[in-house]
């Protein structure tokens, strides 16, 4: 690779290779897998958006966050998966130069946005459970909508800096991207000059946008557990720990694999094969959007009641909302932060 060249032919397109060791006979099967993941992500999250739009009872701060997360997941899947599906379905992995950088920006943008949304979600739960009397005045729908718009806007800043820096660098030879989509790490090896400074800056920014929110999320969970231990007893405590464990698993899937992928180049004796690196990236990028609707929404009592009411209307069964209101603490932690389990 030409590292000191001054005269070079600018690369006009890049080619997504995907898994380099994958045999061609498995291409169609992999394409169907990614197509299934895309449809599941889009339909599941779109259903939540439609439900929020139609049901005024869901117009509460916590559900505003869930809709934001659902839209972000749909956006990420739409940016990342169609070209990957085309790569394995029709052997079409080519992306124009600027299209690749647009995809790179949006991939990192939605990653940053999800981190900020998880931060906002943790903040909402922390205020609802640790400051229950002040919560209704501190976190209104208008406040949450403002926070959400702020997250969607500010998430462009850090990925934008990295995208502009790399788009201005010379690409003068290889154009095959050994990754599932265009990212800073996958393009770094294709640049004709030393990228250590730019990559170190991108790495520092990524660590900041990912792990500063994570630090607050951990802090908020500790405070939530302490508050519940003081106020709830028996079954309520078990539901709290169960819910925290479930969400902790999702948060771990989102953060821990990212950390290993980012730090691998900086640890001399730690290496990952291209296939393992791609599989890890695909896992932490696509698994949370698929299961988020089930973890964050479909386990909440209010949404299950709405589904039940919709099904009863289709079958002509009279609506019955007189059932006992059990599981309020679990509902609170997973979605409804407007009611308190100890009231």
C-alpha positions as CSV (number, residue, x, y, z in Angstrom):
1,X,0.0,0.0,0.0
2,X,1.3,3.4,-0.9
3,X,1.9,5.3,2.4
4,X,3.8,8.3,1.1
5,X,2.4,8.8,-2.3
6,X,1.5,12.3,-3.5
7,X,0.1,11.3,-6.9
8,X,-2.7,8.8,-6.7
9,X,-5.9,7.7,-8.3
10,X,-8.8,8.4,-6.0
11,X,-10.9,5.4,-5.2
12,X,-14.4,5.9,-6.7
13,X,-16.2,3.1,-4.9
14,X,-15.8,0.6,-2.2
15,X,-16.8,-3.1,-2.0
16,X,-18.4,-4.7,1.1
17,X,-16.8,-8.1,1.4
18,X,-18.6,-9.3,4.6
19,X,-17.3,-12.5,6.0
20,X,-14.1,-13.3,4.0
21,X,-14.1,-17.1,4.9
22,X,-17.8,-17.7,4.1
23,X,-18.3,-20.2,1.3
24,X,-20.5,-19.1,-1.7
25,X,-22.9,-22.0,-1.1
26,X,-24.0,-20.3,2.2
27,X,-24.5,-16.8,0.7
28,X,-28.3,-17.2,0.1
29,X,-28.8,-18.6,3.6
30,X,-27.0,-15.7,5.1
31,X,-28.9,-13.3,2.9
32,X,-32.2,-14.8,4.2
33,X,-31.0,-14.5,7.8
34,X,-30.2,-10.8,7.4
35,X,-33.5,-10.2,5.6
36,X,-35.4,-11.9,8.4
37,X,-33.5,-9.7,11.0
38,X,-34.3,-6.6,9.0
39,X,-38.1,-7.4,8.7
40,X,-38.3,-8.4,12.3
41,X,-36.6,-5.2,13.4
42,X,-38.6,-2.9,11.2
43,X,-42.0,-4.5,11.9
44,X,-41.5,-4.9,15.6
45,X,-40.3,-1.4,16.2
46,X,-42.8,0.2,13.7
47,X,-45.6,-1.5,15.6
48,X,-44.5,0.3,18.8
49,X,-44.5,3.6,16.9
50,X,-48.0,3.0,15.6
51,X,-49.2,2.0,19.0
52,X,-47.8,5.1,20.6
53,X,-49.4,7.3,17.9
54,X,-52.9,5.7,18.3
55,X,-53.0,5.2,22.1
56,X,-53.1,8.5,24.1
57,X,-52.6,6.5,27.3
58,X,-49.0,5.9,26.2
59,X,-48.3,9.6,25.8
60,X,-45.9,9.6,28.8
61,X,-42.2,10.4,29.1
62,X,-41.0,6.8,29.2
63,X,-42.9,5.8,26.1
64,X,-41.5,8.9,24.3
65,X,-38.1,7.3,25.0
66,X,-39.2,4.0,23.7
67,X,-40.5,5.4,20.5
68,X,-37.2,7.3,20.1
69,X,-35.3,4.0,20.5
70,X,-37.6,2.2,18.1
71,X,-37.1,4.9,15.4
72,X,-33.4,4.7,16.0
73,X,-33.3,0.9,15.6
74,X,-35.4,1.1,12.4
75,X,-33.0,3.8,11.1
76,X,-29.9,1.7,11.9
77,X,-31.2,-1.4,10.3
78,X,-32.3,0.5,7.2
79,X,-28.8,2.0,6.8
80,X,-26.8,-1.2,7.6
81,X,-28.7,-4.2,6.2
82,X,-30.0,-3.6,2.6
83,X,-26.5,-3.5,1.2
84,X,-25.4,-6.4,3.3
85,X,-28.4,-8.4,2.0
86,X,-27.6,-7.4,-1.6
87,X,-24.0,-8.5,-1.0
88,X,-25.0,-12.1,-0.3
89,X,-28.2,-12.3,-2.4
90,X,-27.0,-10.8,-5.7
91,X,-23.2,-10.6,-5.0
92,X,-23.5,-6.8,-5.1
93,X,-21.4,-5.3,-2.4
94,X,-20.3,-2.1,-4.2
95,X,-20.9,1.3,-2.6
96,X,-20.0,4.7,-4.1
97,X,-17.3,6.7,-2.4
98,X,-19.6,9.2,-0.8
99,X,-22.4,6.6,-0.2
100,X,-19.9,4.6,1.9
101,X,-19.0,7.7,4.0
102,X,-22.7,8.5,4.4
103,X,-23.3,4.9,5.6
104,X,-20.3,5.2,7.9
105,X,-21.6,8.5,9.4
106,X,-25.1,7.1,10.0
107,X,-23.8,3.8,11.5
108,X,-21.8,5.7,14.1
109,X,-24.6,8.2,14.4
110,X,-27.2,5.7,15.4
111,X,-24.7,4.0,17.7
112,X,-24.1,7.3,19.5
113,X,-27.9,8.0,19.5
114,X,-28.7,4.7,21.1
115,X,-26.1,5.3,23.8
116,X,-27.7,8.7,24.6
117,X,-31.2,7.2,24.5
118,X,-30.2,4.6,27.1
119,X,-28.8,7.4,29.2
120,X,-32.1,9.3,29.0
121,X,-34.0,6.1,29.8
122,X,-31.8,5.6,32.9
123,X,-32.3,9.2,33.9
124,X,-36.1,8.9,33.7
125,X,-36.2,5.7,35.8
126,X,-33.8,7.2,38.3
127,X,-35.9,10.3,38.8
128,X,-39.2,8.3,38.9
129,X,-38.0,5.8,41.5
130,X,-35.6,7.9,43.6
131,X,-37.6,11.2,43.5
132,X,-41.2,10.0,43.2
133,X,-42.9,13.1,44.5
134,X,-40.9,15.5,42.4
135,X,-40.9,13.4,39.3
136,X,-44.2,14.6,37.7
137,X,-42.9,18.2,37.7
138,X,-39.3,17.4,36.8
139,X,-40.1,15.1,33.8
140,X,-43.0,16.2,31.8
141,X,-43.8,15.2,28.2
142,X,-42.4,18.5,27.0
143,X,-39.2,18.0,28.9
144,X,-38.7,14.5,27.6
145,X,-39.5,15.6,24.0
146,X,-36.9,18.3,24.4
147,X,-34.3,15.9,25.7
148,X,-35.1,13.5,22.9
149,X,-34.7,16.1,20.2
150,X,-31.4,17.2,21.8
151,X,-30.1,13.6,21.7
152,X,-31.1,13.2,18.0
153,X,-29.3,16.5,17.2
154,X,-26.1,16.2,19.3
155,X,-25.5,12.6,18.2
156,X,-24.5,13.9,14.8
157,X,-21.6,16.0,16.1
158,X,-18.9,13.4,17.1
159,X,-19.5,11.0,14.1
160,X,-19.6,14.0,11.8
161,X,-16.1,15.0,12.9
162,X,-14.7,11.5,12.2
163,X,-16.5,11.2,8.9
164,X,-15.2,14.5,7.6
165,X,-11.6,13.7,8.7
166,X,-11.6,10.4,7.0
167,X,-13.4,11.5,3.8
168,X,-10.6,14.1,3.2
169,X,-7.8,11.4,3.4
170,X,-6.3,9.8,0.3
171,X,-7.6,6.3,-0.7
172,X,-5.3,5.2,-3.5
173,X,-5.5,1.5,-4.0
174,X,-7.4,-1.3,-2.2
175,X,-11.1,-0.7,-2.0
176,X,-12.4,-3.9,-0.4
177,X,-13.9,-3.4,3.0
178,X,-13.5,-6.5,5.2
179,X,-16.5,-5.7,7.3
180,X,-20.3,-5.9,7.1
181,X,-20.7,-2.2,6.5
182,X,-18.6,1.0,6.2
183,X,-17.0,2.0,9.6
184,X,-14.1,4.0,10.8
185,X,-12.1,0.8,11.6
186,X,-12.9,-0.8,8.3
187,X,-11.8,2.2,6.2
188,X,-8.7,2.9,8.3
189,X,-6.7,0.2,6.7
190,X,-7.5,1.5,3.2
191,X,-6.0,5.0,3.7
192,X,-2.7,5.7,2.0
193,X,-1.2,7.7,4.9
194,X,-0.7,7.2,8.6
195,X,-4.1,7.4,10.3
196,X,-2.9,6.9,13.9
197,X,-3.8,10.4,15.0
198,X,-7.2,10.4,13.4
199,X,-8.0,6.9,14.6
200,X,-6.9,7.8,18.2
201,X,-9.2,10.8,18.1
202,X,-12.1,8.7,16.8
203,X,-11.4,6.1,19.4
204,X,-11.4,8.7,22.2
205,X,-14.7,10.1,21.0
206,X,-16.2,6.7,20.7
207,X,-15.2,5.8,24.3
208,X,-16.6,9.1,25.6
209,X,-19.9,8.8,23.9
210,X,-20.3,5.1,24.9
211,X,-18.9,4.9,28.4
212,X,-19.9,8.2,30.0
213,X,-23.6,7.3,29.6
214,X,-22.7,3.7,30.8
215,X,-21.2,5.1,34.0
216,X,-24.5,7.0,34.7
217,X,-26.6,4.0,33.8
218,X,-24.7,1.9,36.3
219,X,-25.0,4.6,38.9
220,X,-28.7,4.9,38.3
221,X,-29.3,1.2,38.7
222,X,-27.4,1.2,42.0
223,X,-29.6,4.0,43.3
224,X,-32.8,2.3,42.0
225,X,-31.9,-1.0,43.8
226,X,-31.1,0.8,47.0
227,X,-34.4,2.8,46.8
228,X,-36.5,-0.3,46.1
229,X,-34.8,-2.3,48.9
230,X,-35.8,0.5,51.3
231,X,-39.4,0.8,50.1
232,X,-40.5,-2.5,48.6
233,X,-40.6,-6.0,50.1
234,X,-40.6,-9.6,49.1
235,X,-42.0,-10.1,45.6
236,X,-41.4,-6.5,44.6
237,X,-37.7,-6.9,45.3
238,X,-37.4,-10.1,43.3
239,X,-39.2,-8.4,40.3
240,X,-36.8,-5.5,40.6
241,X,-33.7,-7.7,40.5
242,X,-35.2,-9.8,37.7
243,X,-35.9,-6.6,35.6
244,X,-32.5,-5.1,36.3
245,X,-30.8,-8.4,35.3
246,X,-32.8,-8.5,32.1
247,X,-32.0,-4.9,31.2
248,X,-28.4,-5.4,32.4
249,X,-28.1,-8.2,29.8
250,X,-29.2,-5.9,27.0
251,X,-26.9,-3.1,28.1
252,X,-24.0,-5.6,28.4
253,X,-24.7,-6.8,24.8
254,X,-24.7,-3.2,23.6
255,X,-21.5,-2.0,25.4
256,X,-19.1,-4.9,26.2
257,X,-18.6,-6.3,22.6
258,X,-18.1,-2.8,21.3
259,X,-15.4,-2.3,23.9
260,X,-13.4,-5.4,22.8
261,X,-13.7,-4.5,19.2
262,X,-12.4,-1.0,19.8
263,X,-9.5,-1.9,22.2
264,X,-8.2,-4.9,20.2
265,X,-5.9,-2.8,18.0
266,X,-4.3,-1.3,21.1
267,X,-3.5,-4.6,22.9
268,X,-0.4,-6.3,21.4
269,X,-1.3,-9.9,22.3
270,X,-5.0,-9.6,21.7
271,X,-6.1,-10.3,18.1
272,X,-9.4,-11.2,16.4
273,X,-9.7,-12.8,13.1
274,X,-11.7,-10.8,10.5
275,X,-14.6,-13.3,10.7
276,X,-14.8,-13.1,14.5
277,X,-14.5,-9.3,14.4
278,X,-17.4,-9.1,11.9
279,X,-19.5,-11.6,13.8
280,X,-19.0,-9.6,17.0
281,X,-19.9,-6.3,15.2
282,X,-23.0,-7.8,13.6
283,X,-24.1,-9.3,16.9
284,X,-23.9,-6.2,19.0
285,X,-25.3,-4.0,16.2
286,X,-28.3,-6.1,15.1
287,X,-29.3,-8.2,18.1
288,X,-30.5,-5.3,20.4
289,X,-32.7,-3.7,17.8
290,X,-34.5,-7.1,17.2
291,X,-35.2,-7.7,20.9
292,X,-35.7,-4.2,22.2
293,X,-39.4,-4.2,21.4
294,X,-39.9,-7.3,23.5
295,X,-37.6,-6.3,26.4
296,X,-38.5,-2.7,26.8
297,X,-42.2,-2.7,25.7
298,X,-43.9,-6.0,25.3
299,X,-43.3,-7.0,28.9
300,X,-45.0,-3.9,30.3
301,X,-48.5,-4.3,31.6
302,X,-50.0,-1.3,29.8
303,X,-48.8,-2.5,26.3
304,X,-50.0,-6.0,26.9
305,X,-53.4,-4.7,27.9
306,X,-53.5,-2.6,24.7
307,X,-52.7,-5.7,22.6
308,X,-55.3,-7.7,24.5
309,X,-57.9,-5.0,23.9
310,X,-57.1,-4.8,20.2
311,X,-57.5,-8.6,19.9
312,X,-60.8,-8.5,21.8
313,X,-62.1,-5.8,19.5
314,X,-61.2,-7.9,16.4
315,X,-63.0,-10.9,17.9
316,X,-66.0,-8.9,19.2
317,X,-65.3,-9.6,22.8
318,X,-66.3,-6.8,25.3
319,X,-63.4,-5.0,26.8
320,X,-62.7,-5.8,30.5
321,X,-60.3,-3.5,32.3
322,X,-61.3,-4.6,35.8
323,X,-58.5,-7.1,36.3
324,X,-56.2,-6.5,39.3
325,X,-53.2,-4.3,38.7
326,X,-50.4,-6.7,39.5
327,X,-46.7,-6.3,38.6
328,X,-46.6,-2.5,38.9
329,X,-43.0,-2.4,39.9
330,X,-41.9,-4.6,37.0
331,X,-44.0,-2.3,34.7
332,X,-42.4,0.7,36.2
333,X,-38.8,-0.4,35.6
334,X,-39.6,-1.7,32.1
335,X,-41.8,1.1,30.9
336,X,-44.4,2.9,32.9
337,X,-42.6,5.5,35.1
338,X,-45.7,7.5,36.0
339,X,-46.9,5.3,38.8
340,X,-45.1,4.1,41.9
341,X,-45.3,0.5,43.2
342,X,-45.4,1.5,46.8
343,X,-48.4,3.9,46.4
